[in-house]
Amino acid sequence: MSRKAVSRKAAVAGIAVLVAGAATAALSKRPGTPAMAASAVGATAEITRSDLVDTKAVGGTLGYSGRRAQPNKAMGTVTRTHAEGTVVRRGKWLYQVDRHPVVLMYGSIPMYRELVTGSSGADVKQLERNLKKLGYAPGTVDDHYSRWTYQAVRDWQRDHHLTRTGTIDSTQVIVSSGPLRIAENTAVEGDAARASVVTTTSTRRTVHIDLPASYQQFARVDAKAGVELPDGRTVKGEIHSVGATATAGADKDSQATIDVEATVTGRLGRLDQAPVTVSLRTEKHADVLSVPVEALLALREGGYGVRVVDGSARRLVPVKTSLYAVSRVEISGQGLTQGMKVEVPRT
């Protein structure tokens, strides 16, 4: 019997007690011998053959990945922001300071310096690639800031009502690997533009789990998971990352946790920071026989059995139990096959 079976043995025993009175006559016989036909047979269920999967339910938070307070370099007064939840794509503004937009461009290199004619480097090539994607003509896309780059920047500045200097820096541009979603405006119109004006996320939906460190073995990268939403619907998820370092609990009575992120798919609406329940797969047994847990009967000599129903006749068959998964239990026993009916006592 697996450790999980042992841990649930007490629960099964409780169910068995409810039917002990009805089983007394059969239990007095040798297990497996035919029992006399009963005048009435209780509810029945089929023995099924399938994959049996056990899960552990943990709490999580549905949101978006990559939450970050975007650093702001534009000094002045915040004059415009987007509504929270807005998705901003390449070439569009994230917010405005003194009526000048701070525009999103795509790439992996932050705008860490002023780019001018004669500048060279991978960040120049990144800028030119963005300008070309936006419909401007920076010349050959390379790592050299040429006069063509200069003119393309001036044209871009003209279209965004920026001073046409032909140079570009972090007061005008924020770089991200892809579209950004406005999660929170940390400043409103009329506020001074300080270290950050907006907090953003990516557009990828994720569930964050503060997983008790003792459950770490249940979270494996690429493992499937079920996510129950606040409205009761369940959508598919997949473990994306598992933290390697545990975070201590808030006090001595709290468990240490590790950070687990799961991606999710399905109809999620615009839910953000919503509590959800995540079902982590803990164990899987393929192609096994199983019955409802309620079908198990505690045997006088120890262990469990099931009462097989064949027409009006019934016989008690001892079984070996293995994996327990939600409401079913894996069984094996002499002569048991898929499709046989077993009695499920009424409660």
Secondary structure per residue as TSV (DSSP state, phi and psi in degrees):
chain	resnum	aa	ss	phi	psi
A	1	M	-	360.0	137.2
A	2	S	-	-72.6	165.7
A	3	R	H	-59.7	-34.5
A	4	K	H	-67.1	-35.8
A	5	A	H	-64.6	-40.8
A	6	V	H	-62.4	-41.3
A	7	S	H	-65.5	-22.5
A	8	R	H	-102.9	2.6
A	9	K	H	-59.3	-39.2
A	10	A	H	-63.6	-39.0
A	11	A	H	-64.1	-40.8
A	12	V	H	-65.6	-40.6
A	13	A	H	-59.1	-37.1
A	14	G	H	-62.4	-40.8
A	15	I	H	-64.1	-41.4
A	16	A	H	-63.2	-33.1
A	17	V	H	-60.6	-34.3
A	18	L	H	-64.2	-25.9
A	19	V	H	-109.6	5.3
A	20	A	H	-60.4	-39.0
A	21	G	H	-62.4	-43.2
A	22	A	H	-69.2	-23.2
A	23	A	H	-92.8	-4.7
A	24	T	H	-56.3	-45.4
A	25	A	H	-62.1	-44.9
A	26	A	H	-69.7	-36.0
A	27	L	H	-67.1	-20.7
A	28	S	T	-76.1	-14.1
A	29	K	S	-87.7	170.7
A	30	R	-	-68.9	133.2
A	31	P	T	-58.7	137.5
A	32	G	T	97.0	-11.5
A	33	T	S	-85.7	149.9
A	34	P	B	-61.3	141.9
A	35	A	-	-101.6	158.4
A	36	M	-	-66.5	149.6
A	37	A	-	-59.3	138.7
A	38	A	-	-95.9	152.1
A	39	S	S	-71.8	-25.6
A	40	A	-	-144.2	136.1
A	41	V	-	-107.6	135.7
A	42	G	-	-72.4	-171.0
A	43	A	E	-62.3	150.7
A	44	T	E	-125.3	160.6
A	45	A	E	-140.6	152.7
A	46	E	E	-83.3	147.5
A	47	I	-	-76.1	123.5
A	48	T	E	-112.0	156.1
A	49	R	E	-117.3	122.5
A	50	S	E	-167.8	178.1
A	51	D	E	-78.2	135.1
A	52	L	E	-113.3	125.1
A	53	V	E	-122.4	128.3
A	54	D	E	-100.6	147.9
A	55	T	E	-133.0	160.0
A	56	K	E	-124.1	128.0
A	57	A	E	-88.7	129.3
A	58	V	E	-133.9	157.3
A	59	G	E	-81.8	149.1
A	60	G	E	-149.0	176.6
A	61	T	E	-128.4	121.1
A	62	L	E	-82.8	128.6
A	63	G	E	-160.2	-141.8
A	64	Y	E	-130.3	149.1
A	65	S	S	-78.9	162.9
A	66	G	-	71.2	33.3
A	67	R	-	-64.0	128.4
A	68	R	E	-155.5	138.0
A	69	A	E	-80.3	112.7
A	70	Q	E	-70.7	125.2
A	71	P	E	-65.4	137.3
A	72	N	-	-111.8	133.9
A	73	K	-	-114.9	-7.2
A	74	A	-	-84.6	118.7
A	75	M	-	-94.9	141.8
A	76	G	S	143.8	-147.1
A	77	T	B	-113.3	134.3
A	78	V	E	-68.2	123.4
A	79	T	E	-114.1	-12.9
A	80	R	E	-162.2	140.4
A	81	T	E	-137.7	162.6
A	82	H	-	-88.4	161.0
A	83	A	-	-66.8	143.0
A	84	E	T	-61.8	137.3
A	85	G	T	100.5	-13.1
A	86	T	-	-66.8	138.2
A	87	V	E	-100.2	126.1
A	88	V	E	-109.1	131.1
A	89	R	-	-113.5	175.6
A	90	R	T	-50.8	133.3
A	91	G	T	87.9	-6.8
A	92	K	S	-101.0	157.8
A	93	W	E	-85.3	147.2
A	94	L	E	-91.3	-37.9
A	95	Y	E	-165.6	171.6
A	96	Q	E	-127.6	140.9
A	97	V	E	-124.1	126.5
A	98	D	T	51.0	37.3
A	99	R	T	67.8	12.1
A	100	H	E	-103.6	128.5
A	101	P	E	-76.3	146.8
A	102	V	E	-104.8	114.6
A	103	V	E	-103.4	145.7
A	104	L	E	-89.4	131.4
A	105	M	E	-126.9	157.0
A	106	Y	E	-97.7	145.1
A	107	G	-	161.1	-174.2
A	108	S	S	-115.8	-6.8
A	109	I	S	-108.1	120.6
A	110	P	-	-65.7	155.6
A	111	M	-	-77.6	87.0
A	112	Y	-	-98.4	-5.9
A	113	R	S	-149.6	166.7
A	114	E	-	-79.1	133.0
A	115	L	B	-103.6	126.2
A	116	V	-	-135.0	170.7
A	117	T	T	-55.4	128.7
A	118	G	T	99.9	-15.3
A	119	S	-	-65.5	151.4
A	120	S	B	-143.9	154.4
A	121	G	S	141.6	173.5
A	122	A	H	-64.3	-29.6
A	123	D	H	-70.0	-28.5
A	124	V	H	-66.5	-45.8
A	125	K	H	-60.8	-38.6
A	126	Q	H	-62.1	-44.7
A	127	L	H	-61.2	-47.1
A	128	E	H	-62.7	-36.5
A	129	R	H	-63.7	-41.2
A	130	N	H	-66.3	-43.3
A	131	L	H	-60.8	-42.4
A	132	K	H	-64.9	-42.6
A	133	K	H	-61.1	-29.6
A	134	L	T	-88.2	1.8
A	135	G	T	98.7	9.4
A	136	Y	-	-97.4	170.5
A	137	A	-	-120.9	85.8
A	138	P	-	-84.6	10.4
A	139	G	S	81.1	-152.8
A	140	T	S	-65.2	129.7
A	141	V	-	-76.9	101.9
A	142	D	S	-145.4	-167.6
A	143	D	S	-95.6	21.2
A	144	H	B	-117.1	127.7
A	145	Y	-	-84.2	96.5
A	146	S	-	-95.0	-177.7
A	147	R	H	-66.1	-27.1
A	148	W	H	-69.7	-37.6
A	149	T	H	-64.0	-44.5
A	150	Y	H	-54.7	-48.5
A	151	Q	H	-67.8	-38.1
A	152	A	H	-63.8	-38.6
A	153	V	H	-65.5	-41.2
A	154	R	H	-61.5	-43.0
A	155	D	H	-64.0	-40.5
A	156	W	H	-63.5	-43.0
A	157	Q	H	-64.7	-38.2
A	158	R	H	-60.0	-45.5
A	159	D	H	-69.4	-19.9
A	160	H	T	-106.4	14.0
A	161	H	T	58.0	37.7
A	162	L	-	-102.4	157.1
A	163	T	-	-61.4	129.8
A	164	R	-	-83.5	80.8
A	165	T	-	-92.5	-22.9
A	166	G	S	79.1	0.9
A	167	T	-	-117.1	159.9
A	168	I	B	-142.8	144.4
A	169	D	-	-151.3	-170.9
A	170	S	T	-75.3	-5.6
A	171	T	T	-78.1	-14.8
A	172	Q	T	-110.6	-23.7
A	173	V	E	-135.8	139.0
A	174	I	E	-118.4	136.3
A	175	V	E	-105.9	135.5
A	176	S	E	-141.1	160.0
A	177	S	S	-72.6	-14.3
A	178	G	S	-172.2	-166.4
A	179	P	-	-57.4	150.7
A	180	L	E	-120.7	143.3
A	181	R	E	-107.2	131.9
A	182	I	E	-75.2	108.1
A	183	A	E	-86.6	-35.9
A	184	E	E	-160.0	135.2
A	185	N	E	-89.8	113.1
A	186	T	S	-87.2	-1.8
A	187	A	S	-141.0	151.7
A	188	V	-	-118.5	168.3
A	189	E	T	-55.9	130.0
A	190	G	T	102.0	-18.2
A	191	D	S	-75.2	154.1
A	192	A	B	-69.9	138.3
A	193	A	-	-78.0	105.7
A	194	R	-	-101.3	-146.4
A	195	A	S	-60.8	-31.1
A	196	S	E	-147.9	143.6
A	197	V	E	-110.9	-34.7
A	198	V	E	-133.8	148.4
A	199	T	E	-106.0	131.4
A	200	T	E	-122.3	165.0
A	201	T	E	-133.9	171.2
A	202	S	-	-77.5	-177.7
A	203	T	S	-95.7	3.3
A	204	R	-	-82.9	127.5
A	205	R	E	-79.6	134.1
A	206	T	E	-140.2	162.4
A	207	V	E	-117.9	127.4
A	208	H	E	-98.3	131.8
A	209	I	E	-123.6	124.7
A	210	D	E	-88.1	88.6
A	211	L	E	-85.0	126.5
A	212	P	E	-52.5	133.4
A	213	A	G	-57.5	-28.0
A	214	S	G	-69.1	-13.7
A	215	Y	G	-100.9	9.0
A	216	Q	G	-55.0	-34.5
A	217	Q	G	-65.9	-14.6
A	218	F	G	-87.0	-7.4
A	219	A	-	-114.9	109.4
A	220	R	-	-124.5	137.9
A	221	V	T	-56.6	134.2
A	222	D	T	78.5	-1.6
A	223	A	-	-71.3	145.1
A	224	K	E	-77.6	152.7
A	225	A	E	-149.0	151.9
A	226	G	E	-102.9	140.6
A	227	V	E	-123.2	115.3
A	228	E	E	-89.5	120.6
A	229	L	-	-82.5	166.5
A	230	P	T	-57.9	-26.6
A	231	D	T	-87.3	6.4
A	232	G	S	93.9	-12.7
A	233	R	-	-73.7	151.6
A	234	T	E	-116.0	131.7
A	235	V	E	-121.1	166.3
A	236	K	E	-84.1	143.3
A	237	G	E	-136.6	166.4
A	238	E	E	-146.6	132.9
A	239	I	E	-65.4	124.1
A	240	H	E	-99.4	-39.5
A	241	S	E	-151.8	148.6
A	242	V	E	-129.5	122.4
A	243	G	-	-64.3	150.5
A	244	A	S	-99.0	-12.7
A	245	T	S	-117.9	131.2
A	246	A	-	-83.9	146.1
A	247	T	B	-104.8	128.9
A	248	A	-	-63.3	150.0
A	249	G	-	-68.6	166.0
A	250	A	S	-64.4	-28.0
A	251	D	S	-147.8	-179.4
A	252	K	T	-66.4	-19.3
A	253	D	T	-92.4	-4.3
A	254	S	S	-97.8	141.3
A	255	Q	-	-75.3	149.5
A	256	A	-	-69.6	149.0
A	257	T	E	-129.3	159.9
A	258	I	E	-121.2	151.3
A	259	D	E	-83.8	126.5
A	260	V	E	-125.6	133.6
A	261	E	E	-117.5	134.6
A	262	A	E	-125.6	137.0
A	263	T	E	-85.2	151.2
A	264	V	E	-133.8	150.0
A	265	T	E	-131.2	158.6
A	266	G	S	123.6	-175.9
A	267	R	-	-78.5	104.3
A	268	L	-	-112.7	-8.0
A	269	G	T	61.7	-145.5
A	270	R	T	-113.4	23.7
A	271	L	-	-56.5	132.6
A	272	D	-	-139.5	135.0
A	273	Q	S	58.6	36.4
A	274	A	E	-95.3	137.4
A	275	P	E	-71.0	135.8
A	276	V	E	-136.8	166.7
A	277	T	E	-112.9	128.0
A	278	V	E	-110.5	129.6
A	279	S	E	-99.7	110.1
A	280	L	E	-92.7	132.1
A	281	R	E	-71.7	123.8
A	282	T	E	-103.7	-29.2
A	283	E	E	-161.5	147.1
A	284	K	E	-139.7	129.5
A	285	H	E	-116.4	123.2
A	286	A	E	-89.8	141.0
A	287	D	E	53.8	58.1
A	288	V	E	-121.0	159.9
A	289	L	E	-83.4	141.3
A	290	S	E	-148.4	158.8
A	291	V	E	-137.3	163.3
A	292	P	E	-59.0	143.0
A	293	V	G	-54.7	-35.3
A	294	E	G	-64.0	-17.0
A	295	A	G	-76.8	-14.6
A	296	L	-	-72.5	137.8
A	297	L	E	-118.5	135.6
A	298	A	E	-75.8	127.0
A	299	L	-	-87.7	145.1
A	300	R	T	-58.2	-39.3
A	301	E	T	-84.7	4.4
A	302	G	S	107.0	154.2
A	303	G	S	83.8	-164.3
A	304	Y	E	-132.7	162.3
A	305	G	E	-145.5	170.8
A	306	V	E	-127.7	149.9
A	307	R	E	-97.6	107.1
A	308	V	E	-77.8	132.8
A	309	V	E	-109.2	122.8
A	310	D	E	-128.3	96.0
A	311	G	T	66.0	-121.9
A	312	S	T	-96.0	-3.3
A	313	A	E	-93.9	149.8
A	314	R	E	-134.7	146.7
A	315	R	E	-142.2	145.9
A	316	L	E	-94.2	126.1
A	317	V	E	-118.9	121.0
A	318	P	E	-64.3	144.5
A	319	V	E	-133.8	155.8
A	320	K	E	-103.4	127.5
A	321	T	E	-98.3	152.7
A	322	S	E	-134.4	-105.3
A	323	L	E	-76.6	131.0
A	324	Y	E	-100.8	127.8
A	325	A	E	-136.1	105.7
A	326	V	T	56.0	-101.0
A	327	S	T	-107.8	5.8
A	328	R	E	-123.5	161.3
A	329	V	E	-137.3	138.5
A	330	E	E	-75.0	134.8
A	331	I	E	-133.2	156.7
A	332	S	E	-143.6	144.2
A	333	G	-	-172.5	159.5
A	334	Q	T	-61.4	124.2
A	335	G	T	80.7	0.5
A	336	L	-	-80.3	133.4
A	337	T	-	-138.6	162.4
A	338	Q	T	-59.5	138.9
A	339	G	T	95.5	-19.5
A	340	M	-	-60.8	150.7
A	341	K	E	-102.4	138.6
A	342	V	E	-122.5	151.1
A	343	E	E	-78.5	135.9
A	344	V	E	-116.6	105.7
A	345	P	-	-57.3	142.0
A	346	R	-	-78.0	140.7
A	347	T	-	-108.6	360.0
